[in-house]
Amino acid sequence: MGKRILYSCGMLLVVFAAVAASIDAATPASRPSPYFGTEPSHANFLPRSDAYCASAVSRRDWEPRPENHQANYTVLNPPYGWADKSPFPGWAAKQARVTGNFTGTTSEILQWAACKWGIDEDTIRAAAVEESNWRMSYLGDVCGPQGEASYGILQIKNKDCSGALIHGGYPYTQKSTALNADWYAARIRACYDGDFYDGGRWLYGGLTVDEIAAQHGWDYVFWTCIGFHYSGDWSPGQRYELQVRRHLAKRVWEGWRF
């Protein structure tokens, strides 16, 4: 973890910050309050409750994607048809907590998911720029005889081109912005907590996330997990990760208008 040095009444205080502190230089000093950054790996208080995060969201009427309105105000009931991830009990437990139980503007929904899973909210906003430009109607990775695709604001992929179930969730993750964002943040949290470690080479090259962090730092783990959502493998420094970093540095969504 990074350290922030603060001075108060002549005393030196050392504050251990979450991994989000390492990207402070890329974002303005002034942030809305509350702001939800990345919580430490293995944080046992996550996920926060749907209700707590709903009450903690910074409410504002700003909506750069009015076409998301129906999906933004749709809450669906389980089961959602997620892919079976039984070999990874930590991920399965998190997946079971994905509800999409929130409505609001697009930005509010992304903040809610960040609060729930302890993932830096502007990083989620930046990933949503790269994935869909914040458009729930966006279809990516269209392939296969059935026209299989990835869906929604953070591009949750139901099946691969052969028809094998990958993430699941269709059509629910296409119909509900909150469910789409909830699943994404849960997946990043699972990666960051090391839930996909099975002692083999996948996903972390045979190491635990703690061992990787000891070598390279938690920021390295976090950003490789961001890239994992796109590539499905452990590829530090891949182009997708760098693109998300650029969007985060520019905060392009702040310049969007209706």
Buried (B, 14 or more C-beta within 10 A) or exposed (E): BBEEEEEEEEEEEEEEBBBBBBBBEBBEEEBEEEBBBBBBBEBEEBBBEBEEBBEBBBEEEEBBBEEBBEBBBBBBEEEBBBBEBEEBEBBBBBBEBBBBBBBBBBBBBBBBBBBBBBBBBBBBBBBBBBBBBBBBBBBEBEBEEEEBBBBBBBBBBBBBEEEEBBBBBBEBBBBBBBBBBBBBBBBBBBBBBBBBBEEEEEBBEEBEBEBBBEEEBBBBBBBBBBBBBBEEEBBBEBEBBEBBBBBBBBBBBEEBEE
